[in-house]
């Protein structure tokens, strides 16, 4: 009997033959931008050019004159449905669209719904936003200074930018070790920011069925079950409970953690589909992906 070779052995520590390559090599993958539904509309997003400032006004009149543009949604519009803030996967909340203040460059400010991607982009370019810039704090340590502006004014009783305080171990014993040490070395190390830069940017197709009261969301997501739970928390007050929501995650062109969060674009697309009764597609461009998706480190 011939001895077994490494090709005959599989399991932990041994390579496995790939089975998924043929259809990708033949161009038969199925990504979000491949999904086209009847009567589908397009969404594009107006983003802030400044890091921190007040929104004095949003004028969408010229955008609504662009051929193909059907609607422009702002934070004030979503506020009427209590959708301008949403829960996060970390038991916090975050803005969907701001009502009065932008917190970072490229933050979502308004959304344009149109009959084509190009019309939506032209609509975005026509939206006029009047900002009152304020001085941003970009150093997290300086953000803890007493005179630093408090960002999360939505949190009742919040007087500073401290997110949480956490301790473990014996503080007195630890302090004693340092006090009695012959040599104490202190060093400040900076780990720079990174971005996952997936080949496929984030995107979704939100398809609400007004007859059945069901929502199907096709998303390039790494966490469809967690996403469904968060979407149920977002839309529960309008009658969309978790069993009425289906999240479909087709082929994903890279994730690396950047496709776990619920981005505001998803929620706005869902809101637009619910209001208009038609599927709504949102696909980031590369610049949006690099500016506004979740980062790591730093």
Buried (B, 14 or more C-beta within 10 A) or exposed (E): EEEEEEEEEEEEEEEEEEEEEEEEEEEEBEBBBEBEBEEBBBBBBBBBBBBBBBBEEBEBEEBBEBEBBBBBBBBBBBBEEEBBBBBEEEEEBBBBBBBEBBBBBBBBBBBBBBBBBEBBBBBBBBBEBEBEEBEBBEEEEEBEEEEBBEBEEEEEEEEEBEEEEEEEEEEEEEEEEEEEEEEEEEEEEEEEEEBBEBEBBBBBBBBBEEEEEBBBBBBBBBBBEBBBBBBBBBBEEEEBEBEBBEBBBBBBBBBEEBBBBBBBBBBBBBBBBBBBEBBBBBBBEEEBBBBBBEEEEE
